[in-house]
Amino acid sequence: MNMENKPTLPFYQPTGRECDLFETAHENGLPLLLKGPTGCGKTRFVEHMAARLAKPLYTVACHDDLSAADLIGRYLLKGGETVWVDGPLTRAVREGGICYLDEVVEARKDVTVVLHPLTDTRRALMIDRTGEELLAPSGFMLVASYNPGYQNVLKRLKPSTRQRFLSISFDFPDPETEIAVVSAESRLEPGRVAPLVRLAGHVRRLSGMDLEEGVSTRLLIYAATLMAGGMGVIQALEASVIEPLSDEPDVQQALRDLVETIYG
């Protein structure tokens, strides 16, 4: 978990009206759910909007062991005394900031129970351990994200929770936009980024290959950053695309063949 309050505006290239929707949701105290594949820009979008609105941002990477107490807070022993320490959700509510729950479906079920009062007209956070009921100020906003492609029977966002949020679907940007994003993030010239984006497009369209997902924009930025630092294309793609995408030798070789086709 980490709290970020960046003075500069993180780079983000809009692909539609998502910035306007975020601002309107924030102005009206409405929660927002971001859906889309890993590495397509959801987290960067939230960072960008928090900086744009000059709001403190508390980001929580959700996982199997994340409990409601991790979000709300707990009593801890400090200097021989037992003191209450707020969790990131509580701090965001107190400060009127933005709390971003990344991959919310990974969290334990008791987390969603805590979120429900914050996502309706009550806009309240119940802290049972202290007996407090915090009413969220107008500046507070709850944002969550998840990857629909990873949902299964055991890990699925319930309709009763999903319907409490406004929602935006994210996907990988069109080639022209993706070239601009990767170039801006890596400082590699667009002409050298274009083949990387073309490679990613081919991988994303492949069928019959044992890949859970295609190449993310994040991985392309990694590859371009290595290249901008002087690393050769093949070595950069091996480290940033081929190895991260699969452990299967046959799949890795198929990816290498595709790289060879793109780069000759």
Salt bridges, closest charged atoms under 4 A:
GLU4 OE1 - LYS6 NZ 3.58
ASP20 OD2 - ARG17 NE 2.62
GLU23 OE2 - ARG52 NE 3.00
GLU47 OE1 - ARG44 NE 3.30
ASP64 OD1 - LYS155 NZ 2.64
ASP70 OD1 - ARG74 NH1 3.12
ASP86 OD2 - ARG94 NE 2.58
GLU106 OE1 - LYS155 NZ 2.63
ASP110 OD1 - ARG108 NE 3.62
ASP120 OD2 - ARG122 NH2 2.65
ASP120 OD2 - ARG164 NH1 3.35
GLU132 OE1 - ARG94 NH2 3.11
GLU178 OE2 - ARG204 NH2 2.86
GLU185 OE2 - ARG44 NH1 2.74
GLU189 OE2 - ARG192 NH1 3.97
GLU238 OE2 - ARG256 NH2 2.68
